[in-house]
Amino acid sequence: MNLWPYDVLSGRLGDFILEKMEKFFSPPQGESGKQIAVIGSGPAGLSAAYYLRKSGHRVTIYERLSRAGGMLRYAIPPYRLPKDVVDRQIQALEGMGITFNLGATIGKDSTDVNDLIGRFDAVFAACGAWKEKNMGIQGEHLASSGLAFLNRANAGDTALPGKNVAVIGGGNVAMDVARTLLRFGAKPVVIYRRTEKEMPAFKMNIKRPERKESSSSFSLYHKSIACRR
């Protein structure tokens, strides 16, 4: 039974899979003789590595950061995804025979893509979604990056950009930023251009504040906004 659990890591099914690692993360029954390189150790890279290894291929993951996990480790807040869960997943993949090459920036270090293409039977690029979309509003350069804030927060930096903070957007990054700000003692206001029902964030991320939080306030705008000092 092949079941990849990253969409349910915070639920009971994810807990069950972690308890039964020897069943769900067992090495393949046979080896294909093929070697595959995976660039990036976020959700896409880990998922690809899992299924490739299950198919009998030897898999090496190249990750530019010092620890594997990508967005799972560096963007999703610990209250939604405890980092020890990520560690256990990585250990389970290593137990399958997957190799992790950490601190390796492809194209800038001694290894480039052409080198990987020459040494491996196939290369899978899973570089992640670290580049945010532009908002297209006046004064956008004055706004701070939500992902950058979450990266710092996951590293233990609790510094606030201010006491009263406007969070522009209605997706999971926006809600993670707002809820993290609340936990750090700020007063965030989520600004979204449509209705609350149309917000693409997980509903539980909007409606279920943790005991350490108070509810975020929402401002739904249908007119243009701008950032000013």
C-alpha positions as a printed Julia matrix, in Angstrom:
229×3 Matrix{Float64}:
   0.0    0.0     0.0
   1.61   3.27   -1.15
   0.35   6.28    0.77
   2.1    9.59    0.88
   1.03  11.52    3.98
   2.11  15.14    3.6
  -1.44  16.44    3.14
  -2.5   14.86    6.43
   0.58  15.32    8.6
  -1.38  17.21   11.24
  -4.24  14.7    11.38
  -4.82  11.28   12.82
  -3.99   9.5     9.59
  -0.58  11.19    9.57
   0.0   10.09   13.16
  -0.96   6.51   12.26
   1.49   6.48    9.35
   4.29   7.79   11.57
   3.57   4.98   14.03
   3.72   2.41   11.21
   6.83   3.66    9.42
   8.17   0.17    8.84
   5.07  -0.59    6.75
   4.66   2.62    4.75
   8.35   3.56    4.41
   9.86   0.16    3.7
  12.65  -0.19    1.09
  11.64  -1.49   -2.36
  11.43  -5.22   -2.93
  13.82  -4.98   -5.87
  16.38  -2.57   -7.32
  15.99  -1.11  -10.82
  19.64  -0.19  -11.21
  18.65   3.4   -12.04
  19.91   6.47  -10.14
  17.8    9.62   -9.84
  18.79  13.08   -8.59
  16.14  15.26   -6.94
  16.84  18.98   -6.56
  14.99  20.31   -3.53
  13.7   18.66   -0.35
  10.32  20.36    0.03
   6.96  18.61   -0.37
   7.41  17.99   -4.11
  10.99  16.74   -3.81
  10.24  14.43   -0.88
   7.12  13.07   -2.57
   9.04  12.37   -5.8
  11.86  10.74   -3.86
   9.42   8.5    -1.98
   7.72   7.17   -5.1
  10.95   6.87   -7.07
  12.52   4.85   -4.27
   9.4    2.69   -4.01
   9.89   1.95   -7.72
  13.35   0.59   -6.97
  15.47   3.55   -8.05
  18.41   4.91   -6.07
  17.58   8.5    -5.09
  19.86  11.35   -4.02
  18.26  14.62   -2.87
  20.22  17.87   -3.2
  19.16  20.66   -0.82
  20.74  24.12   -0.58
  19.75  24.65    3.07
  21.32  22.97    6.08
  18.23  20.89    6.92
  15.75  19.06    4.71
  12.05  19.86    4.51
  11.71  23.05    2.48
   8.43  24.83    3.2
   7.49  22.1     5.67
  10.38  23.13    7.9
  10.96  26.78    7.09
   7.52  28.22    6.29
   4.66  26.33    7.97
   4.48  27.43   11.64
   5.27  24.84   14.32
   1.77  25.0    15.78
   0.46  23.61   12.48
   3.35  21.28   11.73
   5.71  20.43   14.62
   9.27  20.16   13.35
   9.88  16.86   15.12
   7.24  15.41   12.76
   9.27  16.66    9.79
  12.4   15.13   11.32
  10.68  11.76   11.68
   9.56  11.87    8.05
  13.1   12.63    6.88
  14.46   9.78    9.01
  11.87   7.43    7.53
  12.94   8.36    3.99
  16.59   7.84    4.9
  15.59   4.42    6.21
  14.29   3.59    2.73
  17.76   4.21    1.34
  17.27   7.81    0.13
  20.43   9.94    0.39
  20.32  13.61    1.4
  23.07  15.97    0.22
  22.49  19.12    2.31
  24.04  22.56    1.85
  24.4   21.94   -1.88
  23.38  24.84   -4.13
  23.14  23.47   -7.66
  24.75  25.84  -10.15
  26.74  27.78   -7.55
  28.76  25.06   -5.87
  30.99  22.52   -7.57
  27.91  20.68   -8.89
  25.76  22.03  -11.69
  22.73  20.67  -13.53
  24.77  19.38  -16.47
  26.97  17.45  -14.07
  23.87  15.82  -12.53
  22.48  15.0   -15.97
  25.76  13.3   -16.83
  25.95  11.26  -13.61
  22.29  10.28  -13.1
  19.72   8.52  -15.24
  17.22  11.32  -14.58
  17.0   14.64  -12.71
  13.84  15.91  -11.04
  13.78  19.64  -10.23
  11.61  20.55   -7.25
  12.92  23.99   -6.42
   9.81  25.09   -4.51
   7.58  28.16   -4.54
   9.78  30.59   -2.65
   9.15  33.51   -5.0
   6.02  35.44   -4.03
   3.63  37.05   -6.48
   3.58  40.8    -6.83
   0.48  42.47   -5.4
   0.44  45.15   -8.06
  -0.33  48.0    -5.66
   1.2   51.43   -5.2
   4.09  51.45   -2.72
   4.44  47.68   -2.75
   8.19  47.99   -2.14
   7.41  49.22    1.37
   5.68  45.96    2.35
   7.5   43.08    4.02
   7.53  39.53    2.7
   5.19  37.12    4.46
   7.34  34.11    3.6
  10.48  35.85    4.85
   8.7   36.62    8.13
   7.67  32.96    8.52
  11.23  31.82    7.73
  12.56  34.02   10.53
   9.82  32.91   12.92
  10.62  29.25   12.25
  14.24  30.01   13.05
  13.2   31.38   16.45
  13.19  35.1    15.65
  10.21  36.68   17.48
  10.94  40.27   16.41
   7.81  42.11   15.28
   7.56  44.46   12.27
   5.21  46.56   14.42
   2.43  46.31   16.97
  -0.44  46.92   14.54
   0.23  44.97   11.34
  -1.79  44.79    8.13
  -1.58  41.38    6.45
  -2.59  41.59    2.78
  -3.97  38.37    1.31
  -6.36  35.54    2.05
  -4.27  32.42    1.5
  -2.52  30.11    3.94
   0.64  32.21    4.04
  -1.39  35.28    5.02
  -3.23  33.36    7.74
  -0.02  31.77    9.03
   1.55  35.23    9.22
  -1.5   36.67   11.03
  -1.72  33.83   13.55
   2.04  33.91   14.19
   1.86  37.67   14.74
  -0.92  37.13   17.28
   1.2   34.62   19.13
   4.09  37.11   19.2
   1.86  39.8    20.71
   0.98  41.92   17.67
  -2.49  43.01   16.51
  -2.83  41.92   12.88
  -5.62  42.91   10.52
  -6.09  40.66    7.49
  -6.97  42.64    4.38
  -8.53  40.67    1.52
 -10.1   41.9    -1.7
 -13.02  39.47   -1.79
 -15.36  37.93    0.79
 -14.26  35.7     3.65
 -15.99  32.74    1.98
 -13.76  33.23   -1.06
 -10.51  33.19    0.92
  -8.37  30.31   -0.42
  -6.83  29.53    2.99
  -7.84  26.33    4.76
 -11.04  27.07    6.64
  -9.64  25.6     9.85
  -6.77  28.08    9.54
  -9.32  30.91    9.5
 -11.95  29.71   11.95
 -10.02  27.81   14.63
  -7.71  30.11   16.58
  -5.47  28.33   19.05
  -5.86  28.87   22.77
  -2.77  31.07   22.69
  -4.44  33.37   20.15
  -7.33  35.73   19.95
  -9.29  35.88   16.68
  -7.82  37.85   13.81
  -9.86  40.76   12.56
 -10.71  40.92    8.87
 -11.1   43.88    6.55
 -12.62  43.01    3.18
 -11.83  45.66    0.58
 -13.31  45.98   -2.89
 -11.34  49.12   -3.74
  -7.67  49.59   -4.48
  -5.2   49.99   -1.62
  -1.67  51.38   -1.42
   1.32  51.18    0.93
   2.65  54.48    2.3
   5.05  55.48    5.04
